[in-house]
């Protein structure tokens, strides 16, 4: 655990004691009870982070028994597979318009915020998850991204080595120097800026917005789905289905690709194919010769067709009137 994470955990724990214990002493039972009581207020992932922060703080203070008790504490909202009462996810913007991107970059450039500017650039060019950014490095002129979502016995998340133009790789190498600390504050600043710039929107851009944007553009480019999964750090092509398509892709830029000779054999090809379009059905009339059509019209099938006698009468009168150079309406001369 690096120092930035330790510092973040200490702040989380201190804030929890101040806001959740009501001034009482942070005994192991009180901390555990308060942690369970606030489970409905947070997303499961944040609740786990808060639990880890409290366990770390108690362990650092020398209270190992309290730390172990917190480690063993289960989220009552998700316990036994229940999802009842889980706080819904905040809506995420899954695409970024060029105008919005330019405005957000300028916002942080004006504030000389190198950390956020670097994170936005890396997210745009690589699609890396925020948790992966501080582990990015340059290897033999390529961008190495360590997979951060490795779980389920190693069946999810994957490291990858991607290729981009040399000048882009160089810029990414410089940018990641600003991303060696906790990404939480950077994401908070992006969220706050989005709400300030677009107060009426329910979903404002986040680092994940550029990840989804890149996923859409990779899919729209027509490259093999396994290659898309590799670049995005998935072990399954099914995971690529969550990204957009040609409608949300912007295009007009060089996209990352797997390094030459990348091993794609470990990627499971299990995505759903779009339903095939039905073959165009030609009218039966195109399969008949003109002679056959005439014969068909002369059969008894003709009797089953509705006949508009009034229309036939008007048409006949019009033809007679034209020959006699009189108005089609009887009794009127031209």
Helices and strands as residue ranges (DSSP letters): H 3-20, H 28-37, G 39-41, H 44-60, H 64-71, G 79-81, H 98-110, H 114-126, G 130-135, E 137-139, E 142-145, E 160-163, H 166-175, G 176-178, H 184-197, H 207-220, H 225-232, G 237-242, E 257-258, G 284-287, H 290-297, G 300-304, H 309-323
